[in-house]
Structure formats: structure tokens, C-alpha cells
Amino acid sequence: MPLAFPSVNRGEVAFGFFNVDSDMLLLEQHFFFADAFCARVGDLAGAFAGEAVESVLAGHVIARPEDVGDLMGAIHGVRFTGFLGDTYRRYPFPARPEDFKQQPEGHETRDVLLGLIEPYAESAAILFRADPVAGEVAIGDVRFTRAVFQDLVAYVWRGGWPRWRDEVRPDYVLAMQDAIAARASNWLDAEVCR
């Protein structure tokens, strides 16, 4: 489930996994896969103190909110609109509460998710930038303080809410942890993935 996180410039924003059978993340209208996010975090972990980092996340942007859809309606099976509705038609919310766990095999549904998002979104190179002067990390046009960005990293490490099934993390999440542990920087505390 996406959670609300405070941003520097847009108030509370939604970030996170939105379906337990996928490894796609959303950040408001931006959608990208978790391995790309983890790779950018790894780049940031490897940056020298005070070094700016700028790269991109390959992803998608959905311009119209109605094309994003109604997450809560889709989860409850009562309103299947937009991309989120199409996703929940294909991968319904688990019937049993104990099955509500983020699946470490979520990457296996990527081709399906790409097909589902295509009618609603534009492919985009989403800016990922760390500004040491401002002490902020930006994803697209959403800016976060260092502390809140670390909360985003910890969210992905945990598997969001409800957490990774059986605490099994995909290889790309473990690689992110290794990058952070190898060289905790002024951007990321070594304990963020604990």
C-alpha cells in the first residue's frame, strides 16, 4: 500500500507499492519499477560527501488523475477505473488477510503491468536528483528532505505495508542494502535497511 510522506514542495504525497503482485511503485502520478529506484539509491550511496547526483528513473507519468484510477475502490472490488482498476482486475486484492504480503516475485508481472499502463501514461525519464546544498532529493518534481527520502528507502526495504512475504527480499533490494552498507554517505545512514 502506498503511504503518505511529507514533501518539501507538494505537501503530503503518496509513495509506494500499490499491488502485492507487482514491483511497480507510484509517486503521485509517476510510476516506475522498484529495481530502478533501488539502483538510483545505490548510485546515491556511492556518491562522495557533498557530491550532487543526477540521473533518471525509466518510468511512466499519468497526467490525468482519473487515468490513475481509484486505488481504494479497486482494492475493495467496487470501482475499477483507470490504470489501478485495470491492475486490480488482473491481480485482485487477496481474499485471505494472511496473503496480503508484497510478493518478492513481483518482477515477473512487469510485462503485464507495462501493457496495462500504456493506454494511460506517457513513457518518461523521471529525474532523480540529490542536491547537497539544499539537502534534498527530488524524484520528478517532488522534493524530499534527506530524512524523508531515507523513509522512502526504508519503506522499499521493508516491502512497504504489508512487508515482503516471509521477509524474503528480491535481489535488487539486497543489492541496494549492500551498496548502502558498503559506503554509507551523507545521504543515507547505514541503518536505513535494518
C-alpha positions as CSV (number, residue, x, y, z in Angstrom):
1,M,0.0,0.0,0.0
2,P,1.3,3.5,-0.8
3,L,1.7,5.6,2.3
4,A,1.7,9.4,2.7
5,F,5.1,11.1,3.1
6,P,5.8,14.8,3.6
7,S,7.4,16.5,0.6
8,V,9.2,19.8,0.6
9,N,7.1,21.3,-2.2
10,R,3.9,19.4,-2.6
11,G,2.6,18.7,0.9
12,E,1.8,15.0,1.7
13,V,2.4,12.7,-1.3
14,A,1.6,9.1,-1.9
15,F,4.5,6.8,-2.4
16,G,4.8,3.0,-2.6
17,F,3.8,-0.3,-3.9
18,F,0.1,-0.4,-5.0
19,N,-0.4,-4.1,-5.7
20,V,1.2,-7.0,-3.9
21,D,1.7,-8.9,-7.2
22,S,3.7,-6.2,-8.8
23,D,7.0,-4.4,-8.0
24,M,5.9,-1.2,-9.6
25,L,6.0,1.9,-7.3
26,L,3.9,5.0,-7.6
27,L,4.8,8.5,-6.5
28,E,1.7,10.6,-7.1
29,Q,1.4,10.5,-11.0
30,H,4.9,8.9,-11.5
31,F,5.2,5.2,-11.9
32,F,8.5,3.2,-12.0
33,F,9.7,-0.2,-11.1
34,A,11.4,-0.8,-7.7
35,D,14.6,-2.1,-9.2
36,A,15.2,1.2,-10.9
37,F,14.5,3.1,-7.7
38,C,16.9,0.7,-5.8
39,A,19.6,1.3,-8.5
40,R,19.4,5.1,-8.1
41,V,19.6,4.7,-4.3
42,G,22.7,2.6,-4.9
43,D,24.2,5.4,-7.0
44,L,23.4,7.8,-4.3
45,A,25.0,5.6,-1.6
46,G,28.2,5.6,-3.7
47,A,28.4,9.3,-4.1
48,F,31.1,11.2,-2.3
49,A,30.2,13.5,0.5
50,G,28.9,16.8,-0.8
51,E,28.6,15.4,-4.4
52,A,25.4,16.1,-6.3
53,V,23.8,13.1,-8.0
54,E,21.6,13.4,-11.1
55,S,20.2,10.6,-13.2
56,V,16.8,9.3,-14.3
57,L,14.4,6.6,-13.5
58,A,12.8,5.0,-16.5
59,G,9.1,5.1,-15.9
60,H,5.7,6.5,-16.8
61,V,3.7,9.6,-16.0
62,I,-0.1,9.6,-15.9
63,A,-1.2,13.2,-16.5
64,R,-4.9,12.9,-15.6
65,P,-5.9,11.8,-12.1
66,E,-8.9,9.9,-13.4
67,D,-6.5,7.8,-15.6
68,V,-4.6,6.8,-12.4
69,G,-7.8,5.4,-11.0
70,D,-9.3,4.8,-7.6
71,L,-7.0,2.6,-5.5
72,M,-9.4,2.1,-2.6
73,G,-12.3,1.3,-4.9
74,A,-10.2,-1.2,-6.8
75,I,-8.9,-2.8,-3.6
76,H,-12.4,-3.3,-2.3
77,G,-13.6,-4.6,-5.8
78,V,-16.2,-1.9,-6.2
79,R,-14.7,0.6,-8.6
80,F,-12.3,-0.4,-11.4
81,T,-11.2,2.8,-13.1
82,G,-8.0,3.8,-14.8
83,F,-4.7,2.0,-14.6
84,L,-5.2,1.0,-11.0
85,G,-8.6,-0.5,-11.8
86,D,-7.1,-2.5,-14.7
87,T,-4.3,-3.7,-12.4
88,Y,-6.8,-4.9,-9.8
89,R,-9.0,-6.6,-12.4
90,R,-5.9,-8.6,-13.4
91,Y,-4.4,-9.0,-9.9
92,P,-7.2,-8.8,-7.3
93,F,-6.7,-7.9,-3.7
94,P,-6.0,-11.2,-1.8
95,A,-9.1,-12.8,-0.4
96,R,-7.3,-14.0,2.7
97,P,-5.7,-11.4,5.0
98,E,-2.7,-13.6,5.6
99,D,-2.0,-13.4,1.8
100,F,-1.7,-9.6,1.9
101,K,2.1,-9.6,1.6
102,Q,4.3,-7.9,-1.0
103,Q,5.5,-10.7,-3.4
104,P,9.2,-10.9,-4.0
105,E,8.4,-12.3,-7.4
106,G,6.6,-9.1,-8.4
107,H,9.1,-8.5,-11.2
108,E,7.5,-11.4,-13.1
109,T,4.4,-9.3,-13.8
110,R,6.3,-6.4,-15.4
111,D,5.3,-7.1,-19.0
112,V,1.7,-7.3,-18.0
113,L,1.9,-4.0,-16.0
114,L,3.6,-2.3,-18.9
115,G,0.7,-3.4,-21.1
116,L,-1.8,-2.2,-18.6
117,I,-0.2,1.3,-18.1
118,E,0.4,2.0,-21.7
119,P,-3.1,3.3,-22.6
120,Y,-3.0,5.8,-19.7
121,A,0.6,7.0,-19.5
122,E,3.5,8.5,-21.3
123,S,6.9,6.8,-21.0
124,A,9.2,9.2,-19.2
125,A,12.7,9.6,-18.0
126,I,11.9,10.7,-14.4
127,L,14.5,13.0,-13.0
128,F,16.3,11.7,-9.9
129,R,18.5,14.4,-8.3
130,A,20.2,14.8,-4.9
131,D,21.2,18.4,-4.1
132,P,23.7,18.6,-1.3
133,V,23.4,22.3,-1.0
134,A,19.6,22.2,-0.4
135,G,19.9,18.8,1.4
136,E,17.1,17.4,-0.8
137,V,16.4,14.5,-3.1
138,A,14.0,15.0,-5.9
139,I,12.1,12.4,-7.9
140,G,10.4,14.0,-10.8
141,D,9.0,17.3,-9.5
142,V,8.6,16.1,-5.9
143,R,11.3,17.1,-3.5
144,F,12.1,15.4,-0.1
145,T,14.3,16.2,2.8
146,R,17.2,13.7,3.4
147,A,15.3,12.2,6.4
148,V,12.1,11.7,4.4
149,F,14.0,10.2,1.5
150,Q,15.5,7.7,3.9
151,D,12.0,6.8,4.9
152,L,11.2,6.0,1.3
153,V,14.2,3.8,1.1
154,A,13.3,2.1,4.4
155,Y,9.7,1.6,3.0
156,V,11.1,-0.3,-0.1
157,W,13.5,-2.3,2.1
158,R,10.6,-3.5,4.3
159,G,8.3,-4.3,1.3
160,G,6.0,-1.4,2.1
161,W,3.0,-2.1,4.0
162,P,2.3,-5.1,4.4
163,R,6.0,-6.1,4.1
164,W,7.7,-8.7,2.0
165,R,6.2,-12.2,2.1
166,D,8.2,-14.2,4.6
167,E,10.7,-11.3,4.8
168,V,12.2,-12.5,1.5
169,R,13.5,-9.6,-0.5
170,P,14.3,-9.5,-4.2
171,D,17.9,-9.4,-5.3
172,Y,17.7,-5.7,-6.3
173,V,16.6,-4.8,-2.8
174,L,19.5,-6.8,-1.3
175,A,21.9,-5.1,-3.8
176,M,20.6,-1.7,-2.6
177,Q,21.3,-2.7,1.0
178,D,24.8,-3.8,0.1
179,A,25.5,-0.5,-1.7
180,I,24.4,1.4,1.4
181,A,26.3,-0.8,3.8
182,A,29.5,-0.6,1.7
183,R,29.5,3.1,1.7
184,A,27.0,5.0,3.8
185,S,27.2,8.6,2.7
186,N,25.9,11.9,3.9
187,W,22.7,10.9,2.0
188,L,22.0,7.5,3.5
189,D,22.6,6.2,7.0
190,A,23.9,2.6,7.1
191,E,20.9,1.7,9.4
192,V,18.2,2.6,6.8
193,C,17.9,-1.0,5.7
194,R,17.5,-2.6,9.1
